[in-house]
Structure formats: structure tokens, C-alpha cells
């Protein structure tokens, strides 16, 4: 095994300093020790890709409405409730995000597929990333193996990571079909045997989501590609 250190990938940006998945949160993450970014992306009702984690608007805005049923004109007017953030911000589009971070650090787009036409979503994602000429900077991940299979088959140039919480036989079977470059396992799976298995299959490893300082200290010493974490260095 080599002695490289993993990327420190800010989970939704520094979401304890600014609203999650916003440009402000991502800048603050980089200022506080991250050297890569992970954000959630999904289609909204008018066809734009927006940075937003939840299927519905309830958690942040108390609106029982799916994001896919809200158009961008509605979403851009919304303001996150105050949580003693040091900086406020609003929902942004993938276009705005890529304009801001093109040519900076590696970017992981965690794709949310709830109630979504896979072909429309995949096309919008890849066309947007290509528009900014950042295919080498970006990789796409998702829990949904059917979406990943479609994305890789339709756009073989896309780098993809398969997100999973356990390495069941079902996930192993899906992975054979998807042919993902990377695995995104939950951190409880990580041990020496798992690392050896991933290397045997030629997989990059991006481990999620580290929230406990002691677990962070343990995992940051191991030789894989990235730690998706809420813990920053400064």
C-alpha cells in the first residue's frame, strides 16, 4: 500500500457556516481546509439542474412540494432560514456552481434521481459539465444503479462512482453492469479486507460521510482517494 493521503472532500460545503450546497458554503469549506467539494444535484421543474439535497422543500422552507415540481424562478427567490450562519446564500444552479469553481478543485456531483426522467437528467448533467469544459474535474455519483447504468452507457466519458451502504451481492452484481470507476462506500465498511477488494477490482474509493473526529483521524491515514466529511482542518 502507498502512503498517499486522501482528498478532504467537503460534504455539501461547510454547511455549518453557510447553507448547505451553496456557493458560499463551498468557498468557506475551501478556506477551512477542504481540497475537494461534494454537492447534491437534481432537476427542478423548469429543467435546470440545482444544488439541493432533499426531494422536497419541507426541511428548509416548510413547503410540501417536490423540487422537481418547483421551477427555477420560484427556487431562486427562496432564502434559507437563519441558523447563525456566518454567511447567507441561496439555492444555485449547476451552471452557477461550475462558473464559480471551474479550474479549481475536484468536484463530486451526487446525483439525486427522485421522480426524474433519467434521460433528461443525464443529458442536462453532461451537457452542462461539457459546456464548462470540466469533465476531467468532475465525477458523478449516485445511489441509484439504474441511473448510473444509463449514464455510463449513454456517456461513457463520464466518470462515475457507485454509492452504497453495504457491499451485498446485489450491489456487486449491479457494479458489474455499471462499470463504475469508483466506489463510494459508507465508512463503516472500511477495513483492510475492503481496501484490498477495491484495489483488486481497480476501484477508486471515496468514503462517506465522516462526522466524528476520531473516525476522521483514523481514516485520513489510509490510502484511498477521498474522504467525504463534515470535519474540516481549520
N, C-alpha and C positions, 0 to 999 in steps of 0.2 A: 504494500500500500504506500502511496506517496504522502507527502506532508503538506499538501496544499490546504488552504483554508477556504471554507465555503463562502459564497456571496451572502451578505446580510441583506435580505430582501424584505423591505418594509411592507407589512400586511395592511393593505388599504391606506398606505401612507402613515404618517404619525397621527393616528385618529384620536389620540388623547390630547392633541394640541390644536387640531382643526377638524372640521367634519370629515368623516371617512370618505375615501375615494374622490377627494377634491385636489385641485392643483396646489392649493395652499398646504394641505396635509402632506403631499408628496415632496414639495420643496422643504418643508420642515423635517421630514424624515431624512433627506439627504444632508441637511445641516446638522443632524444629530446622529450621524454615524452609519446610516444605511448606504450601501453602494449598488442597490438594485431596487426596483419597485414592483409590487404586485397590486393590481387593481381589478375590480369586478366590472364586466361589461355586459350589456344586454340591449336589445332593441326596444325603442319606445314606439308609441302608436303611430307617429308620423314618419317612421323609417330611419331615424337617426340612431346611432349607437351611443348610449350614455353610460357613464360610470356610475353604477348603482348596484348594491349587493342584493337587496331583498326583492322578492317577487312583487310585493305590494308596497304601497306608500305609507302604510299604517305606522310602522315603528318610528319613523322620523317625523311624519307630517299628519298623523291621525286621519288619514284618508284611506278608506277601504276600497282602494282602486288598484288594479294591477298596473305596473309600469307600462306594459305592452298596450294598455288602453288609454294612456296619457300621452298627448302629443308634446313635442319639444317646447312649443310656446307656453304650455302650462308649466312644464317642469322647470324651465329657466326662471320662472317668477318665484319659485318656492325658496324659502330661506330655512335653514336648519335651526331648530330651537337652541337657545343659548345654553351651553354646558360649561361655562367658564373657559372656553377656548381662548388661546392667545391670539388666534386669527380666525375670522369668519370667512366663509366662501359659499359657493352654490354648486349645484349639480353641473357637471360639464359634459361635453360630448367627447367622443374619442378623437375627433378632429382637433379639438382644442388641446386635449392632452398631448397628442403627438406633436403638434406645433410647439408646445412648451418644452418637451423632453427629447425631441429628435436629436440624435447625436450625443446623448449624454450617457446614461447608464442602461444596463439590460432591463427590459420591460416584460413582465409576465401578465398577460391578459387572461384572467379567469372568466371563462365564458359561461353565462347563465342562459339556460335554454327553455325556461318555463313558458308554455303556451306560444311557442315560436316556430315559425316555418324555418326548418334547418337550412334550406337552400338560400332563402333570403338573408338569413343571419350570416351564413358563411360567406356569401358574396359580398355583403356590406363590410364585414371584417377585413377580408383580404384586399378588397379594392381600396379601403381607407388606408391600410398599412402600406400598400404599394404606392399610393398617391404621395406619401411622405418618404418613400424610399428607405423604409426601416425594417424590411423583412429580416435582415441579419441581426437587428437589435431586439426583435420581439419573438416571444413564443406564446402559443395558445395552450391553455389547459382547461379541463372540464371534468366533471364527474360523469357526464353523460357519454357512454361509449358509442352510442349510435350517432350522436353528433360528431364525435371525433372521427369515427369511421368515414362519415360523409365528407368531412372537411379534408381529411388526408387523401381520400380517393379523388376528390374534385380538384384539390390544390396540393399536389404532392410536395411543392416547395415550402409549404407551411411547416414550421417546427411545432410539434405538439407534445404535451405532457398529459398523462392519464392520472387523474386524481382518484385516490381510493383510501378507505379507512382500514381495510383488511385485505390481505392477499389470498382471497379464496380461489378455488378452482375456476369459478365463474369469471373473476377478473383476469386470471391468467389466460383463459380462453378468449375473452374479449381482446386482450392485449395482442394476441397472435394475429387477430384480424386487423386491429388498428395500426399496428406497426409504429407505435409512438417512439420518438427519440428519447423521451424522459418518462420516469415515474415520479408522481407526486404523492408519496405515502404519508399517512399520519405518523407523527413522531414516535408513537408507542411501538411501531413496527421495527424501529431501527435497532439492530444489533449486528454483530459481526457476520452472522449467517446471512442476514438480509443483504448486507453490503456485498458479500461475495456473490449472492444470487443475482443482484442487479448488475454487477460487473460481468458475470458470466453471460448475461443476455445483452450486454452492450448498452445499458441504460444510464443516462444521466439521472441524478437524484436531486430533487428539490423537496425538502421535508417541511411539513406544515403542522399546525401553527404553534410556534413556541411562545408560551406566555409566562412560564416560570423561570426565574433567574438561574436556579440550579440546573435545570434541564438545559437551558441555553449554554451554560458554561461547559456542560458535558458534551453536547452535540457540536459546538463550534470547533472542537478539536478534531472532529472526524473528517475524513477525506471524501466529501461529496460536493456537488456543485452549488447548492444553495440552501439556506435556512430561511423559511418564510416565518417572520417573527413580529411580535408586538414589542419586543425588547430592543432598544437602540443603545448605542455605545456611549453617548454623551448624556 
